[in-house]
Each structure stands twice: as structure tokens, then as C-alpha cells.
Amino acid sequence: MARATVATRRGALRRGHLAEFAALAYLMLKGYRPIARRFSASGGEIDLIVRRGRTIVFVEVKARSSLADAQISIGATKRRRFSRAVRAWASRNPWCESWTLRADAVFLAPMRLPLHLEHAFVIEGF
């Protein structure tokens, strides 16, 4: 049973990385440029950090069996942890203090185009 659990975790991790890659490719087609992937700090994680113009966008990527399931998967706890990670990133990158900071989400589902939701939620503490 433990072996199946390890295999399940590896599969989920692989699917997550593929979803992040697909989301990044989609955002790049829309004119965003990558800054970082999988940034972790303060107990939170940011899947993608991209920029367009003078806007830094922190992106949560969710892949589910349907776009509706993906959209409801970002709860209050995730938003708090995400916001802590954003604050940590911003404190380490003072060059962006006069830039616009935004939290977006990209939702993915099989056989559907990605859904990019700008201003998906408020970054707490800003």
C-alpha cells in the first residue's frame, strides 16, 4: 500500500508540474514573461510569478477534472498561505515596490482551453 501512495504522490506531482508548464506557456502567449516557478516561503507557495509591463502577477495554477472544480479549489487557507509567500517574495525583491502586484489564477481541465482569471483574489497584507 505504501508503494501505491508513493506512486500516487509522484503522479500528482508530475501532473502539477505539467499543469504549471501549460499555464506558463498560455500566459506567455498572452504577453507575460516568467520571473519564477514554484516559489516557497513562509509556509506558502506560489506556482508562477510572471510580469507584463510594470505588473508582477503571482499565479495559482489549479488542474481538475472540470473548470468548475478547479475554480472552487482555492480556499481561505490557500489564499492566506499564498499571500504570506507573496509578502516574503516582495520583501526579497525591493526593486518591484513601485510596481503593481496582482494575484491571478489559471484553471485547467482536460479538453478545455485554460481559464486565466485576473485578480482572482486579494493579496492579504497589501
OpenMM code with the backbone's topology and positions (N, CA, C; nanometers):
from openmm import Vec3, app, unit

residues = "MET ALA ARG ALA THR VAL ALA THR ARG ARG GLY ALA LEU ARG ARG GLY HIS LEU ALA GLU PHE ALA ALA LEU ALA TYR LEU MET LEU LYS GLY TYR ARG PRO ILE ALA ARG ARG PHE SER ALA SER GLY GLY GLU ILE ASP LEU ILE VAL ARG ARG GLY ARG THR ILE VAL PHE VAL GLU VAL LYS ALA ARG SER SER LEU ALA ASP ALA GLN ILE SER ILE GLY ALA THR LYS ARG ARG ARG PHE SER ARG ALA VAL ARG ALA TRP ALA SER ARG ASN PRO TRP CYS GLU SER TRP THR LEU ARG ALA ASP ALA VAL PHE LEU ALA PRO MET ARG LEU PRO LEU HIS LEU GLU HIS ALA PHE VAL ILE GLU GLY PHE".split()
positions = [
    Vec3(0.0822, -0.1197, 0.0000),
    Vec3(0.0000, 0.0000, 0.0000),
    Vec3(0.0861, 0.1255, 0.0000),
    Vec3(0.1945, 0.1249, 0.0762),
    Vec3(0.2826, 0.2416, 0.0812),
    Vec3(0.3396, 0.2706, -0.0576),
    Vec3(0.3680, 0.1673, -0.1342),
    Vec3(0.4215, 0.1854, -0.2686),
    Vec3(0.3206, 0.2576, -0.3578),
    Vec3(0.1939, 0.2211, -0.3458),
    Vec3(0.0896, 0.2883, -0.4240),
    Vec3(0.0790, 0.4352, -0.3835),
    Vec3(0.0955, 0.4634, -0.2559),
    Vec3(0.0887, 0.6010, -0.2088),
    Vec3(0.2026, 0.6832, -0.2681),
    Vec3(0.3219, 0.6281, -0.2717),
    Vec3(0.4360, 0.6978, -0.3310),
    Vec3(0.4111, 0.7202, -0.4798),
    Vec3(0.3616, 0.6181, -0.5470),
    Vec3(0.3323, 0.6314, -0.6898),
    Vec3(0.2227, 0.7354, -0.7137),
    Vec3(0.1230, 0.7374, -0.6279),
    Vec3(0.0152, 0.8347, -0.6404),
    Vec3(0.0688, 0.9760, -0.6219),
    Vec3(0.1543, 0.9941, -0.5225),
    Vec3(0.2138, 1.1264, -0.4987),
    Vec3(0.2998, 1.1706, -0.6164),
    Vec3(0.3779, 1.0797, -0.6678),
    Vec3(0.4625, 1.1129, -0.7837),
    Vec3(0.3777, 1.1510, -0.9037),
    Vec3(0.2694, 1.0778, -0.9240),
    Vec3(0.1798, 1.1089, -1.0351),
    Vec3(0.1157, 1.2457, -1.0190),
    Vec3(0.0720, 1.2769, -0.8984),
    Vec3(0.0120, 1.4080, -0.8720),
    Vec3(0.1142, 1.5191, -0.8925),
    Vec3(0.2365, 1.4976, -0.8471),
    Vec3(0.3426, 1.5960, -0.8646),
    Vec3(0.3714, 1.6175, -1.0129),
    Vec3(0.3779, 1.5097, -1.0876),
    Vec3(0.4027, 1.5177, -1.2321),
    Vec3(0.2899, 1.5941, -1.3019),
    Vec3(0.1658, 1.5634, -1.2661),
    Vec3(0.0520, 1.6346, -1.3260),
    Vec3(0.0556, 1.7826, -1.2891),
    Vec3(0.0947, 1.8120, -1.1648),
    Vec3(0.1055, 1.9508, -1.1222),
    Vec3(0.2107, 2.0273, -1.2001),
    Vec3(0.3245, 1.9647, -1.2227),
    Vec3(0.4316, 2.0300, -1.2994),
    Vec3(0.3884, 2.0517, -1.4440),
    Vec3(0.3190, 1.9535, -1.5021),
    Vec3(0.2689, 1.9689, -1.6393),
    Vec3(0.1657, 2.0807, -1.6468),
    Vec3(0.0797, 2.0900, -1.5453),
    Vec3(-0.0201, 2.1971, -1.5418),
    Vec3(0.0484, 2.3333, -1.5320),
    Vec3(0.1505, 2.3443, -1.4493),
    Vec3(0.2244, 2.4703, -1.4373),
    Vec3(0.2917, 2.5070, -1.5691),
    Vec3(0.3486, 2.4086, -1.6365),
    Vec3(0.4125, 2.4340, -1.7652),
    Vec3(0.3095, 2.4813, -1.8675),
    Vec3(0.1934, 2.4159, -1.8719),
    Vec3(0.0873, 2.4554, -1.9654),
    Vec3(0.0374, 2.5961, -1.9337),
    Vec3(0.0197, 2.6259, -1.8056),
    Vec3(-0.0263, 2.7592, -1.7656),
    Vec3(0.0765, 2.8657, -1.8042),
    Vec3(0.2043, 2.8366, -1.7813),
    Vec3(0.3092, 2.9315, -1.8169),
    Vec3(0.3117, 2.9551, -1.9678),
    Vec3(0.3027, 2.8500, -2.0456),
    Vec3(0.3013, 2.8641, -2.1917),
    Vec3(0.1827, 2.9498, -2.2359),
    Vec3(0.0676, 2.9257, -2.1765),
    Vec3(-0.0523, 3.0028, -2.2095),
    Vec3(-0.0331, 3.1503, -2.1751),
    Vec3(0.0198, 3.1778, -2.0567),
    Vec3(0.0430, 3.3165, -2.0157),
    Vec3(0.1466, 3.3849, -2.1049),
    Vec3(0.2482, 3.3107, -2.1449),
    Vec3(0.3499, 3.3687, -2.2337),
    Vec3(0.2893, 3.4061, -2.3686),
    Vec3(0.1950, 3.3260, -2.4171),
    Vec3(0.1255, 3.3604, -2.5412),
    Vec3(0.0447, 3.4892, -2.5258),
    Vec3(0.0060, 3.5205, -2.4027),
    Vec3(-0.0693, 3.6431, -2.3742),
    Vec3(0.0221, 3.7614, -2.3435),
    Vec3(0.1536, 3.7412, -2.3528),
    Vec3(0.2473, 3.8512, -2.3350),
    Vec3(0.3138, 3.8602, -2.1993),
    Vec3(0.2916, 3.7631, -2.1120),
    Vec3(0.3569, 3.7621, -1.9804),
    Vec3(0.4948, 3.6991, -1.9935),
    Vec3(0.5863, 3.7430, -1.9093),
    Vec3(0.7222, 3.6890, -1.9092),
    Vec3(0.7509, 3.6276, -1.7724),
    Vec3(0.8114, 3.5086, -1.7693),
    Vec3(0.8345, 3.4403, -1.6408),
    Vec3(0.9425, 3.5067, -1.5573),
    Vec3(0.9189, 3.5054, -1.4264),
    Vec3(1.0182, 3.5503, -1.3293),
    Vec3(1.0620, 3.4311, -1.2446),
    Vec3(0.9653, 3.3524, -1.1965),
    Vec3(0.9984, 3.2384, -1.1097),
    Vec3(0.8875, 3.1332, -1.1175),
    Vec3(0.9259, 3.0105, -1.0825),
    Vec3(0.8305, 2.8992, -1.0711),
    Vec3(0.8485, 2.8359, -0.9346),
    Vec3(0.7375, 2.7927, -0.8769),
    Vec3(0.7358, 2.7187, -0.7505),
    Vec3(0.8140, 2.7888, -0.6393),
    Vec3(0.7842, 2.9149, -0.6163),
    Vec3(0.8486, 2.9892, -0.5082),
    Vec3(0.7809, 2.9517, -0.3765),
    Vec3(0.8604, 2.9105, -0.2783),
    Vec3(0.8077, 2.8741, -0.1458),
    Vec3(0.8732, 2.9589, -0.0387),
    Vec3(0.7902, 3.0077, 0.0531),
    Vec3(0.8403, 3.0836, 0.1678),
    Vec3(0.7272, 3.1036, 0.2668),
    Vec3(0.7612, 3.1149, 0.3926),
    Vec3(0.6647, 3.1460, 0.4985),
    Vec3(0.5458, 3.0499, 0.5005),
    Vec3(0.5688, 2.9255, 0.4679),
    Vec3(0.4616, 2.8265, 0.4720),
    Vec3(0.3671, 2.8315, 0.3544),
    Vec3(0.3997, 2.9100, 0.2532),
    Vec3(0.3140, 2.9204, 0.1355),
    Vec3(0.3924, 2.8958, 0.0091),
    Vec3(0.3206, 2.8764, -0.0998),
    Vec3(0.3853, 2.8513, -0.2281),
    Vec3(0.3130, 2.9280, -0.3372),
    Vec3(0.3921, 2.9803, -0.4303),
    Vec3(0.3397, 3.0479, -0.5482),
    Vec3(0.3814, 2.9632, -0.6670),
    Vec3(0.2857, 2.9198, -0.7456),
    Vec3(0.3167, 2.8320, -0.8586),
    Vec3(0.3983, 2.9045, -0.9651),
    Vec3(0.3541, 3.0239, -1.0043),
    Vec3(0.4230, 3.1006, -1.1074),
    Vec3(0.4276, 3.2477, -1.0682),
    Vec3(0.5379, 3.3109, -1.1014),
    Vec3(0.5478, 3.4558, -1.0894),
    Vec3(0.5867, 3.5064, -1.2273),
    Vec3(0.5029, 3.5923, -1.2828),
    Vec3(0.5251, 3.6443, -1.4175),
    Vec3(0.5093, 3.7955, -1.4145),
    Vec3(0.5496, 3.8583, -1.5236),
    Vec3(0.5334, 4.0034, -1.5330),
    Vec3(0.4871, 4.0404, -1.6715),
    Vec3(0.4171, 4.1513, -1.6762),
    Vec3(0.3806, 4.2139, -1.8038),
    Vec3(0.3785, 4.3632, -1.7774),
    Vec3(0.4620, 4.4350, -1.8501),
    Vec3(0.4758, 4.5776, -1.8233),
    Vec3(0.5326, 4.5970, -1.6833),
    Vec3(0.4673, 4.6823, -1.6053),
    Vec3(0.5107, 4.7077, -1.4675),
    Vec3(0.4173, 4.6409, -1.3678),
    Vec3(0.3655, 4.5252, -1.4068),
    Vec3(0.2789, 4.4465, -1.3189),
    Vec3(0.3433, 4.3115, -1.2925),
    Vec3(0.3563, 4.2782, -1.1658),
    Vec3(0.4028, 4.1457, -1.1245),
    Vec3(0.2779, 4.0656, -1.0901),
    Vec3(0.2670, 3.9484, -1.1500),
    Vec3(0.1490, 3.8652, -1.1297),
    Vec3(0.1913, 3.7349, -1.0621),
    Vec3(0.1286, 3.7072, -0.9493),
    Vec3(0.1511, 3.5848, -0.8741),
    Vec3(0.0362, 3.4913, -0.9106),
    Vec3(0.0703, 3.3744, -0.9611),
    Vec3(-0.0311, 3.2881, -1.0220),
    Vec3(-0.0454, 3.1566, -0.9465),
    Vec3(-0.1681, 3.1235, -0.9134),
    Vec3(-0.2038, 2.9926, -0.8586),
    Vec3(-0.2587, 2.9098, -0.9750),
    Vec3(-0.2031, 2.7913, -0.9948),
    Vec3(-0.2461, 2.7028, -1.1029),
    Vec3(-0.3237, 2.5872, -1.0422),
    Vec3(-0.4424, 2.5624, -1.0962),
    Vec3(-0.5246, 2.4512, -1.0486),
    Vec3(-0.5716, 2.3691, -1.1674),
    Vec3(-0.5416, 2.2409, -1.1638),
    Vec3(-0.5870, 2.1478, -1.2672),
    Vec3(-0.6819, 2.0469, -1.2016),
    Vec3(-0.8002, 2.0371, -1.2550),
    Vec3(-0.9007, 1.9451, -1.2028),
    Vec3(-0.9736, 1.8811, -1.3206),
    Vec3(-1.0663, 1.7935, -1.2910),
    Vec3(-1.1400, 1.7247, -1.3965),
    Vec3(-1.2349, 1.8188, -1.4707),
    Vec3(-1.2726, 1.9300, -1.4068),
    Vec3(-1.3558, 2.0306, -1.4749),
    Vec3(-1.3094, 2.1687, -1.4305),
    Vec3(-1.3390, 2.2680, -1.5122),
    Vec3(-1.3003, 2.4050, -1.4764),
    Vec3(-1.3747, 2.4512, -1.3516),
    Vec3(-1.4985, 2.4082, -1.3342),
    Vec3(-1.5752, 2.4460, -1.2148),
    Vec3(-1.5088, 2.3906, -1.0886),
    Vec3(-1.4652, 2.2637, -1.0926),
    Vec3(-1.3952, 2.2062, -0.9776),
    Vec3(-1.2651, 2.2810, -0.9490),
    Vec3(-1.1956, 2.3205, -1.0541),
    Vec3(-1.0700, 2.3941, -1.0363),
    Vec3(-1.0959, 2.5290, -0.9700),
    Vec3(-1.2028, 2.5965, -1.0108),
    Vec3(-1.2298, 2.7299, -0.9587),
    Vec3(-1.2654, 2.7303, -0.8109),
    Vec3(-1.3288, 2.6253, -0.7626),
    Vec3(-1.3677, 2.6238, -0.6213),
    Vec3(-1.2594, 2.5660, -0.5307),
    Vec3(-1.1459, 2.5302, -0.5891),
    Vec3(-1.0414, 2.4633, -0.5105),
    Vec3(-0.9461, 2.5584, -0.4386),
    Vec3(-0.9638, 2.6877, -0.4537),
    Vec3(-0.8777, 2.7835, -0.3839),
    Vec3(-0.9551, 2.8375, -0.2635),
    Vec3(-0.9278, 2.7798, -0.1482),
    Vec3(-0.9985, 2.8175, -0.0262),
    Vec3(-0.9269, 2.9265, 0.0519),
    Vec3(-0.9839, 2.9611, 0.1656),
    Vec3(-0.9306, 3.0678, 0.2506),
    Vec3(-0.7901, 3.0360, 0.3010),
    Vec3(-0.7672, 2.9112, 0.3410),
    Vec3(-0.6343, 2.8732, 0.3907),
    Vec3(-0.5302, 2.8887, 0.2813),
    Vec3(-0.5618, 2.8459, 0.1601),
    Vec3(-0.4688, 2.8583, 0.0478),
    Vec3(-0.4398, 3.0054, 0.0194),
    Vec3(-0.5427, 3.0895, 0.0235),
    Vec3(-0.5229, 3.2324, -0.0023),
    Vec3(-0.4330, 3.2959, 0.1036),
    Vec3(-0.4495, 3.2582, 0.2305),
    Vec3(-0.3635, 3.3120, 0.3373),
    Vec3(-0.2184, 3.2704, 0.3164),
    Vec3(-0.1954, 3.1417, 0.2896),
    Vec3(-0.0580, 3.0933, 0.2685),
    Vec3(0.0041, 3.1570, 0.1447),
    Vec3(-0.0735, 3.1679, 0.0397),
    Vec3(-0.0284, 3.2298, -0.0841),
    Vec3(0.0130, 3.3746, -0.0559),
    Vec3(-0.0704, 3.4482, 0.0176),
    Vec3(-0.0419, 3.5877, 0.0499),
    Vec3(0.0860, 3.6016, 0.1323),
    Vec3(0.1085, 3.5096, 0.2265),
    Vec3(0.2332, 3.5130, 0.3050),
    Vec3(0.3534, 3.4952, 0.2133),
    Vec3(0.3435, 3.4043, 0.1184),
    Vec3(0.4539, 3.3815, 0.0246),
    Vec3(0.4757, 3.5045, -0.0635),
    Vec3(0.3687, 3.5702, -0.1053),
    Vec3(0.3813, 3.6923, -0.1856),
    Vec3(0.4538, 3.7999, -0.1058),
    Vec3(0.4135, 3.8194, 0.0189),
    Vec3(0.4805, 3.9200, 0.1024),
    Vec3(0.6285, 3.8878, 0.1194),
    Vec3(0.6611, 3.7597, 0.1369),
    Vec3(0.8014, 3.7190, 0.1503),
    Vec3(0.8779, 3.7485, 0.0219),
    Vec3(0.8182, 3.7155, -0.0939),
    Vec3(0.8844, 3.7411, -0.2213),
    Vec3(0.9061, 3.8917, -0.2405),
    Vec3(0.8028, 3.9707, -0.2118),
    Vec3(0.8120, 4.1158, -0.2308),
    Vec3(0.9194, 4.1765, -0.1390),
    Vec3(0.9313, 4.1251, -0.0175),
    Vec3(1.0324, 4.1785, 0.0738),
    Vec3(1.1740, 4.1452, 0.0271),
    Vec3(1.1895, 4.0376, -0.0474),
    Vec3(1.3213, 3.9985, -0.1006),
    Vec3(1.3523, 4.0645, -0.2341),
    Vec3(1.2540, 4.1315, -0.2918),
    Vec3(1.2702, 4.1932, -0.4235),
    Vec3(1.2237, 4.3392, -0.4191),
    Vec3(1.2982, 4.4243, -0.3498),
    Vec3(1.2544, 4.5630, -0.3329),
    Vec3(1.2469, 4.6426, -0.4632),
    Vec3(1.3074, 4.5939, -0.5694),
    Vec3(1.3021, 4.6635, -0.6976),
    Vec3(1.1593, 4.6786, -0.7488),
    Vec3(1.0677, 4.5967, -0.6994),
    Vec3(0.9307, 4.5998, -0.7531),
    Vec3(0.8341, 4.6773, -0.6636),
    Vec3(0.8839, 4.7493, -0.5642),
    Vec3(0.7931, 4.8120, -0.4681),
    Vec3(0.7003, 4.9156, -0.5311),
    Vec3(0.7383, 4.9763, -0.6416),
    Vec3(0.6505, 5.0735, -0.7071),
    Vec3(0.5668, 5.0093, -0.8184),
    Vec3(0.5794, 4.8789, -0.8361),
    Vec3(0.5056, 4.8086, -0.9395),
    Vec3(0.3695, 4.7643, -0.8860),
    Vec3(0.2810, 4.7316, -0.9762),
    Vec3(0.1514, 4.6758, -0.9393),
    Vec3(0.1689, 4.5269, -0.9119),
    Vec3(0.1146, 4.4794, -0.8004),
    Vec3(0.1191, 4.3372, -0.7653),
    Vec3(-0.0226, 4.2830, -0.7727),
    Vec3(-0.0376, 4.1642, -0.8307),
    Vec3(-0.1706, 4.1079, -0.8526),
    Vec3(-0.1678, 3.9572, -0.8335),
    Vec3(-0.2770, 3.9022, -0.7832),
    Vec3(-0.2916, 3.7571, -0.7684),
    Vec3(-0.3916, 3.7075, -0.8719),
    Vec3(-0.3441, 3.6221, -0.9626),
    Vec3(-0.4278, 3.5622, -1.0659),
    Vec3(-0.4362, 3.4122, -1.0441),
    Vec3(-0.5216, 3.3480, -1.1190),
    Vec3(-0.5296, 3.2020, -1.1181),
    Vec3(-0.5458, 3.1545, -1.2611),
    Vec3(-0.4887, 3.0392, -1.2882),
    Vec3(-0.5103, 2.9723, -1.4165),
    Vec3(-0.5686, 2.8359, -1.3843),
    Vec3(-0.6856, 2.8102, -1.4407),
    Vec3(-0.7557, 2.6846, -1.4177),
    Vec3(-0.7459, 2.5997, -1.5430),
    Vec3(-0.7163, 2.4704, -1.5224),
    Vec3(-0.7023, 2.3789, -1.6350),
    Vec3(-0.7907, 2.2567, -1.6142),
    Vec3(-0.8450, 2.2078, -1.7247),
    Vec3(-0.9249, 2.0856, -1.7242),
    Vec3(-0.9019, 2.0160, -1.8582),
    Vec3(-0.9137, 1.8840, -1.8604),
    Vec3(-0.8916, 1.8107, -1.9853),
    Vec3(-0.9836, 1.8581, -2.0980),
    Vec3(-0.9277, 1.8693, -2.2150),
    Vec3(-1.0015, 1.9037, -2.3367),
    Vec3(-1.0647, 2.0434, -2.3322),
    Vec3(-1.0108, 2.1314, -2.2505),
    Vec3(-1.0604, 2.2685, -2.2397),
    Vec3(-0.9421, 2.3638, -2.2490),
    Vec3(-0.9656, 2.4810, -2.3040),
    Vec3(-0.8629, 2.5838, -2.3020),
    Vec3(-0.8437, 2.6307, -2.1580),
    Vec3(-0.7243, 2.6715, -2.1223),
    Vec3(-0.7041, 2.7231, -1.9870),
    Vec3(-0.7914, 2.8465, -1.9629),
    Vec3(-0.8300, 2.8653, -1.8393),
    Vec3(-0.9066, 2.9831, -1.7994),
    Vec3(-0.8172, 3.0678, -1.7099),
    Vec3(-0.7833, 3.1872, -1.7577),
    Vec3(-0.6986, 3.2797, -1.6818),
    Vec3(-0.7893, 3.3817, -1.6156),
    Vec3(-0.7914, 3.3810, -1.4839),
    Vec3(-0.8739, 3.4737, -1.4075),
    Vec3(-0.7842, 3.5783, -1.3432),
    Vec3(-0.7890, 3.7005, -1.3962),
    Vec3(-0.7114, 3.8104, -1.3384),
    Vec3(-0.7779, 3.8553, -1.2092),
    Vec3(-0.6982, 3.9017, -1.1155),
    Vec3(-0.7490, 3.9470, -0.9847),
    Vec3(-0.8335, 3.8369, -0.9207),
    Vec3(-0.7826, 3.7149, -0.9212),
    Vec3(-0.8586, 3.6008, -0.8692),
    Vec3(-0.8923, 3.6169, -0.7214),
    Vec3(-0.8012, 3.6782, -0.6478),
    Vec3(-0.8268, 3.7075, -0.5074),
    Vec3(-0.7340, 3.8181, -0.4612),
    Vec3(-0.7651, 3.8746, -0.3465),
    Vec3(-0.6865, 3.9846, -0.2907),
    Vec3(-0.5647, 3.9277, -0.2181),
    Vec3(-0.4507, 3.9905, -0.2368),
    Vec3(-0.3306, 3.9540, -0.1633),
    Vec3(-0.3425, 4.0180, -0.0256),
    Vec3(-0.3557, 3.9355, 0.0758),
    Vec3(-0.3743, 3.9865, 0.2120),
    Vec3(-0.2472, 4.0538, 0.2608),
    Vec3(-0.2631, 4.1665, 0.3280),
    Vec3(-0.1485, 4.2377, 0.3852),
    Vec3(-0.0894, 4.3426, 0.2950),
    Vec3(-0.1509, 4.3677, 0.1794),
    Vec3(-0.1039, 4.4739, 0.0888),
    Vec3(-0.2099, 4.5794, 0.0750),
] * unit.nanometer
topology = app.Topology()
chain = topology.addChain("A")
for resn in residues:
    res = topology.addResidue(resn, chain)
    for name in ("N", "CA", "C"):
        topology.addAtom(name, app.Element.getBySymbol(name[0]), res)
